[in-house]
Amino acid sequence: MPNPHDFHRLQPSYTRDELLRSSEGGYFGPGNAQLPAPPMLMMDRITEISLDGGPFGKGHIVGELDIVPDHWFFNCHYRGDAMMPGSLGLDAMWQMVGYWLGWSGSPGKGRAIGVGEVEVTGAITQETRSVRYEVAMRMVRRGKLVLGIADGRVLADGTCVFVAKDMRVGLTKAAD
């Protein structure tokens, strides 16, 4: 399995165009982590990413999504009471954990494995302008299975609307 750092130089932030390149595959090398393509790509940019930041000192990642009233999910989630599904907020943070694992040098394809606890305290509506995802890595295991465990929260225009604890993402290697 190729080393992701042979294909990618670490940066402290990423633009939408760079995230879209990741969704095409190969950004971290053939067979390694990649983001989903739109419309499932749930962020427009990564504004911060580190190996040792965050409250646990194990790394962190911050992403943002600009909200526009005609986002695809508003047309199908609670017509007449449109909101972004909470599952998309969780998926965005799983995407970020997988991206962080590839970015930090682990080979393999990312897969969401689970989450320990989720609390929804608000909503992202068509009136929301900006969503911020904050993810803090709690534990990283690198071996036959690479595993990242993180806590995260989703903020809508600066107000926390969603908290997830013990999000788990694994990177699996292709069969030999």
C-alpha positions as CSV (number, residue, x, y, z in Angstrom):
1,M,0.0,0.0,0.0
2,P,1.5,3.4,-1.0
3,N,2.6,5.8,1.7
4,P,0.2,8.8,1.6
5,H,3.0,11.3,2.3
6,D,4.7,10.2,-1.0
7,F,1.7,11.7,-2.8
8,H,0.7,14.6,-0.6
9,R,2.5,17.4,1.3
10,L,0.8,18.3,4.6
11,Q,-1.0,21.6,4.6
12,P,-2.8,23.5,7.5
13,S,-6.0,24.0,5.5
14,Y,-7.7,22.9,2.3
15,T,-9.9,24.7,-0.3
16,R,-13.0,23.2,-1.9
17,D,-11.1,22.5,-5.1
18,E,-8.5,20.5,-3.1
19,L,-11.3,18.6,-1.3
20,L,-12.9,17.8,-4.7
21,R,-9.6,16.5,-5.9
22,S,-9.5,14.2,-2.9
23,S,-13.0,12.8,-3.9
24,E,-11.6,11.7,-7.3
25,G,-9.2,9.3,-5.5
26,G,-5.4,9.1,-5.5
27,Y,-4.9,12.3,-3.5
28,F,-3.2,10.3,-0.8
29,G,-2.0,7.7,-3.3
30,P,-3.8,4.8,-5.1
31,G,-6.1,2.8,-2.8
32,N,-5.9,5.3,0.1
33,A,-8.4,7.5,1.8
34,Q,-10.6,9.8,-0.2
35,L,-13.6,12.0,0.4
36,P,-17.0,11.3,-1.2
37,A,-18.0,13.3,-4.3
38,P,-20.8,15.9,-4.2
39,P,-23.5,15.9,-3.2
40,M,-22.3,13.7,-0.3
41,L,-19.2,15.8,0.3
42,M,-20.5,17.7,3.3
43,M,-17.8,20.5,3.6
44,D,-16.6,23.4,1.4
45,R,-13.3,23.8,3.1
46,I,-11.0,22.6,5.9
47,T,-9.8,25.7,7.8
48,E,-7.6,23.9,10.4
49,I,-6.0,20.5,10.6
50,S,-3.2,19.4,12.9
51,L,-1.3,16.3,14.2
52,D,-1.2,17.4,17.8
53,G,-3.9,20.0,18.4
54,G,-7.3,19.8,19.9
55,P,-8.3,19.2,23.6
56,F,-6.7,15.7,23.7
57,G,-3.4,16.8,22.0
58,K,-3.9,14.0,19.4
59,G,-4.9,16.1,16.4
60,H,-7.9,18.1,15.2
61,I,-9.7,19.1,12.1
62,V,-12.2,22.0,11.5
63,G,-14.4,22.1,8.4
64,E,-17.0,24.4,7.1
65,L,-20.1,24.2,4.8
66,D,-21.8,27.2,3.3
67,I,-25.6,26.8,3.5
68,V,-27.7,27.9,0.6
69,P,-31.5,27.6,0.7
70,D,-31.5,25.2,-2.4
71,H,-29.1,22.6,-1.0
72,W,-30.3,19.2,-2.1
73,F,-31.3,17.9,1.3
74,F,-33.7,20.7,2.0
75,N,-36.0,19.5,-0.9
76,C,-36.5,16.1,0.6
77,H,-36.1,16.3,4.4
78,Y,-39.4,17.4,6.0
79,R,-41.1,19.3,3.3
80,G,-42.6,22.4,4.7
81,D,-40.2,22.2,7.7
82,A,-36.9,21.8,5.8
83,M,-33.7,21.0,7.7
84,M,-30.4,19.3,7.2
85,P,-30.7,15.7,8.4
86,G,-28.6,15.2,11.6
87,S,-27.2,12.1,9.9
88,L,-25.4,14.3,7.4
89,G,-23.7,16.2,10.2
90,L,-22.5,12.9,11.6
91,D,-21.4,11.8,8.2
92,A,-19.5,15.0,7.7
93,M,-17.5,14.4,10.8
94,W,-16.9,10.8,9.9
95,Q,-15.6,12.1,6.5
96,M,-13.3,14.4,8.4
97,V,-11.9,11.7,10.6
98,G,-11.1,9.5,7.6
99,Y,-9.5,12.5,5.8
100,W,-7.4,13.2,8.9
101,L,-6.2,9.5,9.0
102,G,-5.1,9.7,5.4
103,W,-3.6,13.2,5.8
104,S,-1.6,12.0,8.8
105,G,0.0,9.3,6.8
106,S,-2.0,6.1,7.3
107,P,-2.7,4.0,4.2
108,G,-6.1,2.4,3.4
109,K,-9.7,3.2,2.5
110,G,-11.8,5.0,5.1
111,R,-15.0,3.3,6.6
112,A,-17.2,4.7,9.3
113,I,-17.4,2.0,12.0
114,G,-19.6,3.5,14.7
115,V,-20.4,6.2,17.1
116,G,-20.8,6.0,20.9
117,E,-23.2,8.9,21.6
118,V,-25.0,11.5,19.7
119,E,-27.0,14.5,21.0
120,V,-29.0,16.8,18.7
121,T,-29.9,20.2,20.4
122,G,-30.9,22.3,17.4
123,A,-31.3,22.3,13.6
124,I,-29.6,23.5,10.4
125,T,-32.4,25.2,8.4
126,Q,-32.6,27.2,5.2
127,E,-32.0,30.3,7.3
128,T,-28.6,29.0,8.5
129,R,-25.7,30.6,6.6
130,S,-22.7,28.6,7.8
131,V,-22.0,25.2,9.4
132,R,-18.8,24.6,11.3
133,Y,-17.6,21.0,12.1
134,E,-15.0,20.7,14.9
135,V,-13.5,17.3,15.4
136,A,-10.9,16.3,18.0
137,M,-9.0,13.1,17.7
138,R,-9.0,11.1,21.0
139,M,-7.2,8.0,20.0
140,V,-5.4,6.7,16.9
141,R,-4.2,3.2,16.4
142,R,-2.0,2.3,13.5
143,G,-1.5,-1.4,12.5
144,K,-3.3,-4.0,10.4
145,L,-6.4,-1.9,11.0
146,V,-6.0,1.8,11.3
147,L,-8.6,3.2,13.8
148,G,-9.4,6.8,14.6
149,I,-11.7,7.7,17.5
150,A,-12.8,11.3,17.8
151,D,-15.3,13.6,19.4
152,G,-17.0,16.3,17.4
153,R,-19.6,19.0,17.3
154,V,-21.6,20.8,14.7
155,L,-22.2,24.6,14.9
156,A,-24.9,26.4,13.0
157,D,-24.0,30.1,12.7
158,G,-21.9,29.7,15.8
159,T,-24.5,27.8,18.0
160,C,-23.8,24.2,18.8
161,V,-26.6,22.0,17.4
162,F,-25.1,18.5,17.4
163,V,-22.5,16.7,19.5
164,A,-21.0,13.2,18.8
165,K,-18.7,11.2,21.1
166,D,-16.6,8.2,20.2
167,M,-16.9,8.5,16.4
168,R,-14.9,5.6,15.0
169,V,-13.4,5.4,11.5
170,G,-11.2,2.6,10.2
171,L,-8.9,2.4,7.2
172,T,-8.9,-0.9,5.6
173,K,-6.1,-2.2,3.3
174,A,-6.9,-3.9,0.0
175,A,-6.5,-7.7,0.1
176,D,-3.1,-8.9,-1.1
